[in-house]
Amino acid sequence: MADQSLPIQYAVEYAVEPDLTADAFIDVLERSGLAERRPVGDRPRVEAMLRNAGLILTARADGRLVGVARSITDFVYCCYLSDLAVDRALQGRGIGRELMRRTRDAMGEGTMCLLLSAPKAIGFYEQAGLKRHEQAFLFTDLE
């Protein structure tokens, strides 16, 4: 396997990538640690996740995908940031925060932006200055 480390100095390029491939998405999920909470072993499901997303923003360093923000949105009322993943080797350098900022900026004026945190990421979101929303409920297991 080729060395995939990045040079000490690198520029991160951000882009909207609606055609991000399942392979690239799965790879960054694995390198970020988020794969343990996503159905990466079910390729058709991952492909549908990408196809049905309203907004996919990416971060690339030297052309290599190092971060992704995948959102479900109508661009006027609500935006659910479903997946925020940054390569572990580059976490703590502002990439996740910038992906969130660009997601918010892509939304229409007054659009509510929300996300659910993976347990291990709560500290990141608190440190980033996000406010907890106490009125959130899961209804996945509603009988």
C-alpha atoms as a printed R data frame, in Angstrom:
    type eleno elety resid chain resno       x      y      z
1   ATOM     1    CA   MET     A     1   0.000  0.000  0.000
2   ATOM     2    CA   ALA     A     2   1.322  3.442 -0.922
3   ATOM     3    CA   ASP     A     3   2.080  5.978  1.799
4   ATOM     4    CA   GLN     A     4  -1.019  8.156  2.068
5   ATOM     5    CA   SER     A     5   0.359 10.654  4.573
6   ATOM     6    CA   LEU     A     6   0.053 14.311  3.777
7   ATOM     7    CA   PRO     A     7   2.849 16.840  3.685
8   ATOM     8    CA   ILE     A     8   3.283 19.064  6.736
9   ATOM     9    CA   GLN     A     9   1.888 22.008  4.761
10  ATOM    10    CA   TYR     A    10  -1.251 21.293  2.784
11  ATOM    11    CA   ALA     A    11  -4.230 23.237  1.533
12  ATOM    12    CA   VAL     A    12  -7.705 21.901  2.186
13  ATOM    13    CA   GLU     A    13 -10.130 22.429 -0.674
14  ATOM    14    CA   TYR     A    14 -13.861 22.345  0.018
15  ATOM    15    CA   ALA     A    15 -16.475 21.548 -2.614
16  ATOM    16    CA   VAL     A    16 -20.036 20.438 -3.183
17  ATOM    17    CA   GLU     A    17 -19.761 16.887 -4.567
18  ATOM    18    CA   PRO     A    18 -23.207 15.468 -5.335
19  ATOM    19    CA   ASP     A    19 -21.590 12.562 -7.215
20  ATOM    20    CA   LEU     A    20 -19.292 11.396 -4.418
21  ATOM    21    CA   THR     A    21 -18.733  7.676 -4.869
22  ATOM    22    CA   ALA     A    22 -19.725  5.080 -2.304
23  ATOM    23    CA   ASP     A    23 -16.112  3.838 -2.219
24  ATOM    24    CA   ALA     A    24 -14.758  7.291 -1.353
25  ATOM    25    CA   PHE     A    25 -17.499  7.878  1.231
26  ATOM    26    CA   ILE     A    26 -16.942  4.501  2.911
27  ATOM    27    CA   ASP     A    27 -13.179  5.079  2.944
28  ATOM    28    CA   VAL     A    28 -13.451  8.407  4.785
29  ATOM    29    CA   LEU     A    29 -16.055  6.951  7.157
30  ATOM    30    CA   GLU     A    30 -13.571  4.211  8.038
31  ATOM    31    CA   ARG     A    31 -10.665  6.628  8.447
32  ATOM    32    CA   SER     A    32 -12.792  8.885 10.672
33  ATOM    33    CA   GLY     A    33 -14.165  6.195 12.967
34  ATOM    34    CA   LEU     A    34 -17.769  6.893 11.942
35  ATOM    35    CA   ALA     A    35 -17.969  3.612 10.005
36  ATOM    36    CA   GLU     A    36 -18.764  1.773 13.240
37  ATOM    37    CA   ARG     A    37 -22.097  3.646 13.287
38  ATOM    38    CA   ARG     A    38 -22.937  3.445  9.566
39  ATOM    39    CA   PRO     A    39 -23.976  0.544  7.280
40  ATOM    40    CA   VAL     A    40 -20.686  0.453  5.372
41  ATOM    41    CA   GLY     A    41 -21.049 -3.288  4.677
42  ATOM    42    CA   ASP     A    42 -24.286 -2.676  2.752
43  ATOM    43    CA   ARG     A    43 -23.102 -0.972 -0.435
44  ATOM    44    CA   PRO     A    44 -26.575 -0.514 -2.032
45  ATOM    45    CA   ARG     A    45 -27.730  1.225  1.131
46  ATOM    46    CA   VAL     A    46 -24.664  3.513  1.169
47  ATOM    47    CA   GLU     A    47 -25.251  4.334 -2.507
48  ATOM    48    CA   ALA     A    48 -28.883  5.228 -1.691
49  ATOM    49    CA   MET     A    49 -27.711  7.387  1.239
50  ATOM    50    CA   LEU     A    50 -25.555  9.396 -1.150
51  ATOM    51    CA   ARG     A    51 -28.111  9.524 -3.964
52  ATOM    52    CA   ASN     A    52 -30.863 10.784 -1.643
53  ATOM    53    CA   ALA     A    53 -28.796 13.385  0.204
54  ATOM    54    CA   GLY     A    54 -29.703 17.003 -0.438
55  ATOM    55    CA   LEU     A    55 -26.150 18.301  0.050
56  ATOM    56    CA   ILE     A    56 -22.762 16.607  0.109
57  ATOM    57    CA   LEU     A    57 -19.771 18.783  0.977
58  ATOM    58    CA   THR     A    58 -16.235 17.446  0.883
59  ATOM    59    CA   ALA     A    59 -12.814 18.443  2.127
60  ATOM    60    CA   ARG     A    60  -9.772 17.331  0.173
61  ATOM    61    CA   ALA     A    61  -6.091 17.757  0.988
62  ATOM    62    CA   ASP     A    62  -3.727 17.236 -1.942
63  ATOM    63    CA   GLY     A    63  -6.705 15.719 -3.785
64  ATOM    64    CA   ARG     A    64  -7.311 13.077 -1.093
65  ATOM    65    CA   LEU     A    65 -10.764 13.023  0.525
66  ATOM    66    CA   VAL     A    66 -10.236 13.861  4.200
67  ATOM    67    CA   GLY     A    67 -13.707 14.995  5.250
68  ATOM    68    CA   VAL     A    68 -17.366 14.880  4.288
69  ATOM    69    CA   ALA     A    69 -20.624 16.423  5.458
70  ATOM    70    CA   ARG     A    70 -23.769 14.694  4.135
71  ATOM    71    CA   SER     A    71 -27.072 16.451  4.771
72  ATOM    72    CA   ILE     A    72 -30.762 15.854  4.184
73  ATOM    73    CA   THR     A    73 -32.429 19.207  3.521
74  ATOM    74    CA   ASP     A    74 -35.135 21.209  1.779
75  ATOM    75    CA   PHE     A    75 -32.870 24.334  1.833
76  ATOM    76    CA   VAL     A    76 -35.602 26.567  3.298
77  ATOM    77    CA   TYR     A    77 -36.906 25.120  6.553
78  ATOM    78    CA   CYS     A    78 -34.610 22.415  7.884
79  ATOM    79    CA   CYS     A    79 -31.284 20.749  7.324
80  ATOM    80    CA   TYR     A    80 -30.266 17.544  9.078
81  ATOM    81    CA   LEU     A    81 -26.509 17.025  8.983
82  ATOM    82    CA   SER     A    82 -26.557 13.252  9.011
83  ATOM    83    CA   ASP     A    83 -22.865 12.470  8.555
84  ATOM    84    CA   LEU     A    84 -19.861 14.568  9.524
85  ATOM    85    CA   ALA     A    85 -16.625 12.632  9.117
86  ATOM    86    CA   VAL     A    86 -13.009 13.788  9.190
87  ATOM    87    CA   ASP     A    87  -9.994 11.534  8.812
88  ATOM    88    CA   ARG     A    88  -8.614 10.854 12.321
89  ATOM    89    CA   ALA     A    89  -5.146 11.968 11.189
90  ATOM    90    CA   LEU     A    90  -6.511 15.463 10.519
91  ATOM    91    CA   GLN     A    91  -9.057 15.871 13.310
92  ATOM    92    CA   GLY     A    92  -8.598 18.937 15.475
93  ATOM    93    CA   ARG     A    93  -7.536 21.172 12.581
94  ATOM    94    CA   GLY     A    94 -10.869 22.895 11.899
95  ATOM    95    CA   ILE     A    95 -12.017 20.744  8.980
96  ATOM    96    CA   GLY     A    96 -15.202 19.511 10.674
97  ATOM    97    CA   ARG     A    97 -16.099 23.010 11.849
98  ATOM    98    CA   GLU     A    98 -15.535 24.382  8.330
99  ATOM    99    CA   LEU     A    99 -17.717 21.648  6.807
100 ATOM   100    CA   MET     A   100 -20.480 22.591  9.274
101 ATOM   101    CA   ARG     A   101 -20.066 26.303  8.493
102 ATOM   102    CA   ARG     A   102 -20.268 25.671  4.759
103 ATOM   103    CA   THR     A   103 -23.312 23.446  5.245
104 ATOM   104    CA   ARG     A   104 -25.033 26.219  7.193
105 ATOM   105    CA   ASP     A   105 -24.049 28.815  4.584
106 ATOM   106    CA   ALA     A   106 -25.554 26.684  1.792
107 ATOM   107    CA   MET     A   107 -28.946 26.789  3.489
108 ATOM   108    CA   GLY     A   108 -31.589 29.452  2.928
109 ATOM   109    CA   GLU     A   109 -32.051 32.300  5.383
110 ATOM   110    CA   GLY     A   110 -33.661 31.077  8.605
111 ATOM   111    CA   THR     A   111 -33.155 27.380  7.890
112 ATOM   112    CA   MET     A   112 -32.847 25.314 11.065
113 ATOM   113    CA   CYS     A   113 -29.665 23.214 10.997
114 ATOM   114    CA   LEU     A   114 -29.440 20.241 13.332
115 ATOM   115    CA   LEU     A   115 -27.531 17.027 13.895
116 ATOM   116    CA   LEU     A   116 -27.402 14.047 16.203
117 ATOM   117    CA   SER     A   117 -24.036 13.416 17.784
118 ATOM   118    CA   ALA     A   118 -22.270 10.109 17.972
119 ATOM   119    CA   PRO     A   119 -21.436  9.542 21.653
120 ATOM   120    CA   LYS     A   120 -17.688  9.997 21.075
121 ATOM   121    CA   ALA     A   121 -18.231 13.326 19.273
122 ATOM   122    CA   ILE     A   122 -20.247 15.185 21.917
123 ATOM   123    CA   GLY     A   123 -17.135 16.970 23.212
124 ATOM   124    CA   PHE     A   124 -16.265 18.151 19.690
125 ATOM   125    CA   TYR     A   125 -19.683 19.720 19.177
126 ATOM   126    CA   GLU     A   126 -19.651 21.337 22.615
127 ATOM   127    CA   GLN     A   127 -16.170 22.735 21.954
128 ATOM   128    CA   ALA     A   128 -17.360 24.014 18.552
129 ATOM   129    CA   GLY     A   129 -19.991 26.084 20.397
130 ATOM   130    CA   LEU     A   130 -23.096 24.176 19.310
131 ATOM   131    CA   LYS     A   131 -26.131 24.368 21.574
132 ATOM   132    CA   ARG     A   132 -27.892 21.227 22.733
133 ATOM   133    CA   HIS     A   133 -31.550 21.009 21.799
134 ATOM   134    CA   GLU     A   134 -33.493 19.478 24.663
135 ATOM   135    CA   GLN     A   135 -36.679 18.845 22.676
136 ATOM   136    CA   ALA     A   136 -35.260 16.188 20.341
137 ATOM   137    CA   PHE     A   137 -36.818 12.719 20.279
138 ATOM   138    CA   LEU     A   138 -36.115  9.497 18.396
139 ATOM   139    CA   PHE     A   139 -39.155  7.697 17.038
140 ATOM   140    CA   THR     A   140 -37.388  4.853 15.240
141 ATOM   141    CA   ASP     A   141 -38.844  2.234 17.608
142 ATOM   142    CA   LEU     A   142 -42.337  3.712 17.897
143 ATOM   143    CA   GLU     A   143 -44.923  0.954 18.336
